[in-house]
Amino acid sequence: MSRAEPNVVVNFESAHVDTSSLLRRACDGDDGAFADIVRRHQATVFSIGYRMLGRRDAAEDLAQDVFLQLYRKLDSIESIEHLGFWLRRVATNLAIDRLRRSPSATTYALDEATLDDAAEPGAAEATEDHLMTRAVAKLLGELAPAPRAVMVLRYQEDRDVAEIAATLDMPVNTVKSHIKRSLTALRAKLLGARLITAGNSFEEEGP
């Protein structure tokens, strides 16, 4: 007999739970353990959805869909590490699909207050990186879905190029190309706004 799907409620509050046995318990049918998994990962999923789609309501709807998919696919999750990868993959690809289905929703402007709200609780940024993170967030709404996803994963989720390629099922060189072109556009915008000098390159370090 199949399990009844839960009424997944994503309430976007920080959570601090022991995850050592959550996945095993959730796979065994413990809905309380599944709820703990949702609470632990909801901020990351919401942040990806918000920065991809640009609207809080759209990000919340996406998060609900991601966690319902997770509930149906629990048996395929191999570890907590795999769970994090799976959630980022499903969230970004769902967002890309929604953007491509609704061309009118592909551009947006993120407001300062909501950017702070969308950050994962407890995340710390070095002072010198804060302008870069904020500036990239403002550029996101002007990018096409695929490069937007690359930049969200690289600069908002701090994922390396190889993991981004795996998450988006995209060649590594294509990921690098999206990053280079997006950073070039970002630099041009910041130069035009006189927020940086010509000496700032915003180039990726290393391969």
C-alpha positions in Angstrom: 0.0 0.0 0.0 1.4 3.4 -0.9 2.0 6.0 1.7 -0.4 9.0 1.9 1.3 12.2 0.9 1.7 14.6 3.8 0.4 18.1 3.9 3.8 19.7 3.6 4.0 23.1 5.3 7.1 25.2 4.7 7.3 27.9 7.3 10.7 29.4 6.5 12.1 29.5 10.0 15.6 28.4 11.0 16.0 24.9 12.4 18.7 23.2 14.2 18.2 19.4 14.3 20.3 16.3 14.4 20.4 14.9 10.9 22.4 11.7 11.6 19.3 9.5 11.5 16.7 11.7 10.0 17.0 10.3 6.5 16.8 6.6 7.6 13.8 7.4 9.8 12.0 9.3 7.1 12.5 6.5 4.6 11.0 4.1 7.2 7.8 6.2 7.2 8.5 8.6 10.1 6.7 11.8 9.0 8.1 13.6 11.9 11.6 13.0 10.6 10.6 14.1 7.2 9.2 17.3 8.7 12.6 17.9 10.4 14.3 17.5 7.0 12.0 20.1 5.5 12.8 22.5 8.4 16.5 22.0 8.0 16.6 22.5 4.2 13.7 24.9 3.5 15.8 28.1 3.7 18.2 26.9 1.0 15.3 25.7 -1.3 13.4 29.0 -0.8 16.6 31.1 -1.4 17.2 29.3 -4.8 13.5 29.7 -5.7 13.4 33.4 -4.8 16.6 34.3 -6.6 15.6 32.4 -9.7 12.0 33.6 -9.8 12.1 36.9 -8.1 8.9 36.6 -6.1 8.3 35.3 -2.6 5.0 33.6 -3.5 6.6 31.9 -6.5 9.5 30.7 -4.3 7.2 29.4 -1.6 5.2 27.4 -4.3 8.3 26.0 -5.7 9.6 24.9 -2.3 6.3 23.1 -1.7 6.7 21.2 -5.0 10.3 20.4 -4.3 9.5 18.8 -0.9 6.5 16.9 -2.2 8.8 15.5 -4.9 11.3 14.6 -2.2 8.6 12.8 -0.2 7.9 10.6 -3.2 11.6 10.0 -4.0 12.9 9.4 -0.5 14.0 5.8 -1.3 16.3 7.1 -3.9 18.2 9.4 -1.6 21.5 7.7 -0.5 22.9 10.1 2.1 22.4 13.5 3.7 25.1 14.8 1.3 23.1 13.4 -1.7 20.0 15.0 -0.2 21.5 18.5 -0.4 22.6 17.9 -4.0 19.2 16.5 -4.9 17.3 19.5 -3.5 19.5 22.0 -5.3 19.2 20.1 -8.5 15.4 19.8 -8.3 14.9 23.4 -7.1 17.0 25.0 -9.9 15.6 22.8 -12.7 12.0 23.4 -11.6 12.7 27.1 -11.5 14.3 27.0 -15.0 11.2 25.1 -16.3 8.9 27.7 -14.8 10.8 30.6 -16.3 10.8 29.0 -19.7 7.1 28.4 -19.6 6.4 32.0 -18.6 8.6 34.4 -20.7 6.9 37.4 -19.1 8.2 36.4 -15.7 11.9 36.0 -16.8 13.0 39.4 -15.6 12.7 41.0 -12.2 14.4 43.3 -9.7 15.2 42.0 -6.2 14.5 44.4 -3.4 17.1 45.0 -0.7 14.9 44.0 2.2 13.8 40.7 0.7 17.4 39.8 -0.3 18.2 39.9 3.4 15.1 37.8 4.2 16.1 35.2 1.5 19.5 34.6 2.9 19.9 31.2 4.7 19.8 31.8 8.5 23.3 31.9 10.0 25.1 32.4 6.7 28.2 34.6 7.1 29.7 36.7 4.4 33.1 38.4 4.4 32.9 42.2 4.1 34.8 42.3 0.8 32.4 39.7 -0.7 29.2 41.5 0.3 29.1 44.0 -2.5 29.8 41.2 -5.0 27.0 39.0 -3.6 24.5 42.0 -3.6 25.5 43.1 -7.1 25.2 39.6 -8.5 21.7 39.3 -7.0 20.7 42.5 -8.8 22.0 41.2 -12.1 20.2 37.9 -11.8 16.8 39.2 -12.9 18.3 40.2 -16.3 19.9 36.9 -17.1 18.3 34.0 -19.1 17.3 31.0 -17.0 20.4 28.8 -17.5 23.1 31.4 -16.7 20.9 32.7 -13.9 20.9 29.2 -12.3 24.6 29.0 -12.8 25.2 32.3 -11.0 22.7 31.5 -8.2 24.6 28.2 -7.5 28.0 29.8 -7.8 27.6 33.0 -5.9 24.5 32.5 -3.7 25.0 28.8 -2.8 28.8 28.9 -3.1 29.0 25.7 -5.2 32.1 24.9 -7.3 32.0 24.6 -11.1 32.1 20.8 -11.2 29.1 20.6 -8.8 27.2 23.2 -10.8 27.8 21.2 -14.0 26.4 18.1 -12.3 23.5 19.9 -10.8 22.4 21.4 -14.1 23.5 18.5 -16.3 25.7 21.0 -18.2 29.3 20.7 -19.5 31.9 22.3 -17.2 33.0 24.6 -20.1 29.5 25.8 -20.5 29.3 26.6 -16.8 32.5 28.5 -17.0 31.3 30.4 -20.1 28.1 31.5 -18.4 30.1 32.7 -15.3 32.5 34.6 -17.5 29.8 36.3 -19.6 27.7 37.1 -16.5 30.7 38.6 -14.6 31.6 40.7 -17.7 28.0 42.1 -17.7 28.1 42.7 -14.0 31.4 44.5 -14.2 30.1 46.8 -17.0 27.0 47.6 -14.9 29.1 48.4 -11.8 31.5 50.5 -13.9 28.5 52.4 -15.3 27.2 53.1 -11.9 30.7 54.1 -10.6 30.5 51.4 -7.9 33.9 50.0 -9.0 37.0 51.2 -10.8 38.4 49.9 -14.0 40.9 47.8 -12.0 38.2 45.4 -10.8 38.0 42.4 -13.0 35.6 40.0 -11.2 37.3 37.1 -12.9 36.9 33.5 -11.6 40.0 32.1 -9.9 41.4 28.9 -11.3 39.7 26.2 -13.5 
